[in-house]
Amino acid sequence: MAIPLPIVLDALADPTRLEIVSRLRHGPQSVGAIASELPVSRPAVSIHLRVLAEAGLVTRRREGRRNFYALRPQGIAELRTWLDGLWGDALTAFAAYVESMEVRE
């Protein structure tokens, strides 16, 4: 089930959440490991991770008392598909603009 794009983009709009996603690019991490490298508390990191999970961007795996978070490949793929489409539309519009300028000259 795809998460609505505004929810995904809103989740990534926060600098702390974007930094968490960047750190998770290197592999799964525990909440403690993530929090140790950020200027926010562990409870705040947990809230940010919950927002990212609700946006479909991360998954949680529990090992004993520790939670490990990782990027969710499907969520990232959906975002990439949208960005690729946006880029394709921009290139198409630019090509049309260049062609219209050539016709004028």
C-alpha positions in Angstrom: 0.0 0.0 0.0 1.5 3.3 -1.1 1.6 6.1 1.5 0.3 9.4 0.1 3.2 11.5 -1.2 2.4 14.6 1.0 2.9 12.4 4.1 6.3 11.1 2.8 7.5 14.6 1.8 6.3 16.1 5.1 8.2 13.4 7.0 11.4 14.3 5.1 10.9 18.0 5.4 12.2 17.9 9.0 16.0 18.3 9.2 16.3 15.8 12.0 14.3 13.2 10.2 16.3 13.8 7.0 19.5 13.3 8.9 18.1 10.0 10.4 17.3 8.8 6.9 20.8 9.7 5.8 22.4 7.8 8.7 20.2 4.7 7.9 21.6 4.6 4.4 24.6 2.9 5.9 22.5 0.1 7.5 20.2 -0.6 10.4 20.8 1.2 13.7 19.4 1.1 17.1 17.6 4.1 18.5 20.5 4.7 21.0 23.0 4.7 18.2 21.0 7.2 16.2 20.4 9.4 19.2 24.0 9.4 20.2 24.9 11.2 17.0 22.1 13.8 17.0 21.5 16.9 19.1 18.1 15.6 20.3 17.1 13.2 23.0 16.3 9.5 22.6 12.6 10.1 23.1 12.7 12.7 20.4 14.5 10.3 18.1 11.8 7.7 18.8 9.1 10.2 17.8 11.0 11.1 14.6 11.4 7.4 13.8 7.7 6.8 14.3 6.9 9.6 11.8 9.3 8.0 9.3 7.7 4.6 9.9 4.2 6.0 9.4 5.4 7.5 6.1 6.6 4.1 5.0 10.3 5.1 4.9 11.7 2.9 7.7 11.0 -0.4 9.3 11.5 -1.5 12.9 13.0 -4.8 14.1 13.0 -5.6 17.8 15.9 -7.6 19.3 15.3 -8.1 23.0 14.8 -4.6 24.5 16.4 -2.8 21.6 14.7 -1.5 18.5 16.6 -1.4 15.2 15.5 0.8 12.3 16.3 0.4 8.7 15.3 2.1 5.5 12.2 0.4 3.9 13.2 -0.3 0.3 9.6 -0.1 -1.0 9.1 3.3 0.5 12.3 4.7 -0.9 11.5 3.1 -4.3 8.1 4.8 -4.4 9.7 8.2 -3.6 12.3 7.6 -6.3 9.7 6.7 -8.8 7.9 10.0 -8.1 11.2 12.0 -8.3 12.1 10.3 -11.5 8.8 11.2 -13.0 9.2 14.8 -11.8 12.6 14.9 -13.4 11.3 13.5 -16.6 8.5 16.1 -16.7 11.1 18.9 -16.1 13.3 17.6 -19.0 10.3 17.3 -21.3 9.2 20.9 -20.5 12.8 22.2 -21.0 13.0 20.4 -24.4 9.7 22.0 -25.5 11.0 25.4 -24.4 14.2 25.0 -26.3 12.3 23.9 -29.4 10.0 26.9 -29.1 13.0 29.2 -28.9 14.5 27.6 -32.0 11.3 28.2 -33.9 11.4 31.9 -33.0 14.9 32.4 -34.3 
